[in-house]
């Protein structure tokens, strides 16, 4: 992959997905694009980039973006957001006598985060319905999430034995989530760079460990989209190292029990 093609590819990727790559990511790009080459029987990455730049091939662009998307996830990641959901945000909804709590898990990858949220909802009899939307840029990874089927390796990343036994059935194909968990969750392809009005409004949004991949300008744009998708007094939960400070004045900061922060919409 020539330096010129690498730079052109980085520009194209940022335009269509918001992902910002540094010069030291060239090896990562070549490794991930090699999979696309094999699938499409193409001879070189330079040829692939030329096609992306000079032809209108939506299917090829989609395949490349999916190959470049990081799908790193695990169950109950960092714990404190899920403890806060159980101990702070769901009790708030109960006090407010909400009939439905809508939660958006943005960039949900293979589904561990939205299903973890659903497990929290299942572990107590709350007096409201919980609706969870999981979105991602990759339709391929969402198809995996929709199946609700996981192997032992996937379940070993953050899931307790008690929850495994309670919420999964073992099948010849792997561990299948029970209906009481999957019924609350639906999945949809969504690009955080684009307005998300079609998704509706939410009481809580989980968008964790996503902003770290974007430029400052793109972060500001994404946070504005997320703010517009929140109900009044709604809450945004980011990754442990992420914040809206110096990016938006639409949120107040709340410290969560056990560590971590949440950002509540104020305007």
N, C-alpha and C positions, 0 to 999 in steps of 0.2 A: 504494500500500500504506500503510494508516494506521499510525501509530506503535503503536497498540494491537495490530493484527494482526501487525506485525513482532515485537513482544515475545512474543506468543502463539506465533508460528511458531518463534522461537528456542528457547522452552521445549520445544515439541513435538519439534524436531529433536534437542535434547540428550537428551531422554528416550529416543528410539528409536535414535539413532546415536552419542551421546556427543559429537558435534561442538558446540563452543562458539563462538558468534558474538558479536562485539562490535557496538556500535551503529553503528560506521563501516562495517559490512558490508551495510548495507541495499541499496546499489546492486548488490552481488554477488548478493544473494538475488533481487532483482527481475529481474536479467539471466538468471539460471539458471532461475527459475520461468517466465519468459516462454516458454521452450522447451516446458515441460509444457503451458502454456496452448494453444500452437499444436497440439500433438499431440492434445489432448483437446477442442479447439474450445470452450474456455471463454472468457468475456468479460473477466474481471479477476482479478488476484491475490487481491483481497479475497474474491471468490467461492471461489477455490481454498482459501484458508485456512479459510474458513467450513466447507467440506465436510470438510476434514481434522479440524477440531475437533468437528464435530457429527454426523458419520456414521462408520460402521465400513466403510472401504473399503481393505482391505489393498493392493490393486493400485495405488491412487492414492498411498498412503503410500510404497510401494516406488518408484514412479516419481519422487516428489519427493526421496527420500533419494539415489537414484542421480544425480539432477540436481545435488544439492548436494555430492556426493562429489568431492574433488579427485583427479584421475587423472594426476598429474605423475610421470613416471618416465623413466629412461634406462638404457642398458646400462652395467654395471660402475660404478655410481654411487659416486664417491669413491675407487674402486680399492682402498683399503687393506683393506676387509673381504674382498674376493675374493683378494687376495694372502695374507691371513692364513689363509683357507680352504685355499689351496694349500700354504702354507709352515709352518703351525702346526697347524691343526685336523685336516686329513686325515692328516698324519704321526702325530699323536697317536692317531687311530683305527687306523692301521696298526700302531703299537707295541702298542696294546691288543688287537690281533688281532680287531677287530670284523668281523662278517660283513656287517652292514648299517649304514649311517649314514643316519639320517632327519633331514631338514632342512625346516623350515617357513618359508616366505616369507609373512608376514602383511601384509595390505593390499597385495597384489602388483600391483594395477592391471592393465595390459594384458600382463603376463607377462615384462617385460624382466629383472627380478631373478631369478626362479626359473630362467629359461633361461640367464642369465649363470652361475648356480651350476652348472647342468648342463654348460656349456662347460668350466668349471674341472675338473669330474669327468672330462670326455672327453679332456682334454689330457695326461693321464698314465694309465698302466695301474695303477689302484689295486687292492689285493687285497680289496676289499669292494664290495658293491653300494651305490649311492647312490639313495635315494628322496626325492623333493622334492614337497612339497605347497604349492601357491599358493592363498591364500584372499583374498577381498575381499568387501565388503558388496554390491557391484554385480554382479548376474548378467549384465548387459549387457556390462560391461567384461571379465568372465571369458569370455564367449563369444568375444570378440575374441582373448583370450589363448590359448584352446584351439585356435584355428585355426592358430596359429603362422605367420601370414602378416603381413608388414610391408611398408610402402612405403619408398622411398629416404629420405624425410625422417626416419622413425622410426629407420632404421638409421644415419643420420648422427649420432645423438645417443649418443656414447660407444662405438660399436662400431668396432674397427679393420678396415681393409680385409682383412687376413689372415684374421681370424675370419669376416668376411662371406663370403669366398671358400671357407673351409673348411666352414662349418656351414649355408650356405643354398644353395638352388637358385633360379635366376631363372625365373619363370613369367609368363605373360601377366597374371596378377592381381597380381603383386608378388613379393617374396622369401619363399620358403617354407623354414622350418626343416627340417633333415633329421631323420629318425627317430632317429638316435643321440642327439639332444638332447631331442626331445619325449618319448621313451619313458620317461625318468626322472621326468617331471613330470606330476602330475595337479592338477586345480583343483576347488575347492569353495567355495560361499558360506558365509561365517562372519562373525558379529558379535562383535567383540572384547569387547563389554560382557557377553557371555553366557559361561558356563562352556564349555570346549572339550574336555571329556573324550572326546567321541566321535571327536575327531581322532587320538587316540592320544598316545604320548610321542615326544619328539624329542631328538636329540643337540645340534642347533643350531636356534635360532630367529632369523630376521632380522625385525625389526619396526622399520623405519627411517623416520624423518621422519613418524611417525604420532602420537606422544604430544603433539607441539606443538599439536595441534588440540583438546586436551581440558583440562578443569579438573583441579586437583590431585586431587580426590576420585576422578575418573574414571581418572586416571593410576594411582593406587594400586590401583584395582580391576583394571585391565587387566594391570598388572605381576604381580599375584597370580595371575591366570589363566595368564599366560605361564609363571610359575615352576612352577605345577602341571602344566604340559604338558612340562616338561623332564625328561629322565632324570637320574639322579644324576651330578653333575659336568658337567651340560650347560651350554651357553653361549648367552647372549642377546646379540645385536648390535643396538644402537640406532643412530639417526642421529648424525651428528658433534656436534650441539649438544644431544643428549639424554643423560640419565643416570638411574640408579635411586637415586642418592644422595638421602637425605631422603625417599624414597618407599617403600623396602623394605630390610630387613636380611637378606635371604635370599641376597645375592650378594656375591662379592668382585670387585674391579676388577683387570683385567689390561690392561697397556699392550701395544698391538700394534706389530709392526715397521712402520716407515714412518708411524707416527702413528695416532691413534684409540685407542678403548678397547673392551673386551669385558667382559661381566659373567658370572661363572661361578657357578652355583648351589652354595651351600654348606649349605643346609638347607631 
